[in-house]
Amino acid sequence: MGCCVSTSSRSTCSSGSHGEARIGFRVTKGTSRTISDHVIPLQNLPSVPNRIFANGKSRNSCIFTQQGRKGINQDAMIVWEDFMSEDVTFCGVFDGHGPQGHLVAHEVRDALPLKLLSSMHSYQSRQHESEGSCFKGNSKKSDGRDPDKNIFAEDRSKFSWREAFMKSYKAMDKELRSHPDLDCFCSGSTAVTIIKQGPSLFMGYIGDSRAIMGSKDSNGSMVAIQLTVDLKPDLPKEAERIKKCKGRVFAMQDEPEVHRVWLPFDDAPGLAMARAFGDFCLKEYGVISMPEFSHRLLTDSDQFIVLASDGVWDVLSNEEVVQIVSLAPTRSSAARALVDSAAGQWKLKYPTSKMDDCTAVCLFLDGKMEYDNEEQGYSSATLQSNHSGNAVDDGYGRLVAAEFEGNVVAVLTEDQKWLGLEGVTRVNSLVQLPRFSEEDQTFEFASSGNQTGLIFL
């Protein structure tokens, strides 16, 4: 799948094969970035300036992830400042599930932002070529406005980002279906992604990862504002769609609070979300990858945004998350403070369950970050590991050697010695599926007559 993207700040190109998407930029007199004639392969994305994807911090944000007790960390995260211009920031959290969920999450983390850039460039090119006539011709269909009236810049921006999110998510799922190195039949990932462009916030999301905002009320007190909806199967709209497609939605007796999606002919795989990338065994039965999209104008009262995987939300409320972030010793330690608090709550609330992976991205809206390069968990070596690719933080403040699987970093720790059939964990995204397989194992989801199941080969 090929594309070539150029904006006022960057150019993004991808060749015809997976893993060969390219991005680059060129510095010229009078402007910080422009159309690229120097191309960086996708595997070198970690070296792109102002893009962080491992434990650390940037000018306006901090990110942190900690592996749970289920096996390899299947969460992925990213903050990309100066995404397409200096006032645009991209943030995302991706929570994988299934045997290859960690690979899916990392693939989406790397490829989805490039697809957003491509979609935005395509839209802007059409708009420029038609000198605005294209947008006016479609305005009545998109928002009900009279095409004879002027279209405000805010409306144009909202329309273009909505189109970009819809097309990018669709293209991402299509690419996963035909990916030569990923089996996404019973593996997938959530996605909660935001674009901050000046005072505007654009959000696209699937699955049950969540975004909230910390804002001050009229009394100066911090309040939590939920920005996204956890797209779970028990939501009436989601359940109706799944049932119309012959999928089944119900909760198991030992976890009545967790509704799951099941095949019509077998009690498998038990997906705990209604929308996801991948999971192609359920795509014919109501699970979709179309994102919910929303737009919000930021105000001076809005202080920060938090994106996190469900490992955080399973044990902490929105209000607790806002309090933890606002009371963190320094802003650059806020993400780690949040993840540490979630890990502590897992031990208190579910002492007999395996803790889920916990990942958080904190974006501060006023651009004022204070930090010490030697503060706990954020040493200069940790920061360097975002770009060097030879060491990563293992989630406990320790730098360890890493193995590379294409674009994916697999951290090897003692806690990762986990068997596929070991125990039953409380909030699993999938049931009857192991998280991590030994190298000599492969998986096949087979159907015979009206019987379907997962086969270990």
Secondary structure, DSSP 8 states (H G I E B T S, - for coil): --EEEE-SS-EEEE-SSTT-EEEE-EEETTEEEES-SS-EEGGGGGGSTTEE-SSEE-SSEEEEEE--SSSS--EEEEEEESSSSTTEEEEEEEEEESTTHHHHHHHHHHHHHHHHHHHHHHHHHHHHHTTTHHHHHHHHHHH---TTS---HHHHHHHHHHHHHHHHHHHHHHHHHT-SS---SS-EE-EEEEEEETTEEEEEEESS-EEEEEEE-TTS-EEEEE-S----TTSHHHHHHHHHTT-EEEE-TT-TT-EEEE-TTSS-EEES-SB-EE-TTSGGGT-B---EEEEEE--TTEEEEEEE-HHHHTT--HHHHHHHHHTSSSGGGHHHHHHHHHHHHHHHH-TTS----EEEEEEETT------TTSTT--HHHHHHHHHSS-EE-SSS-EE-EEEETTEEEE--GGG---TTS---TT-SSSS--S---TT--EEEEEETTEEEEEE-
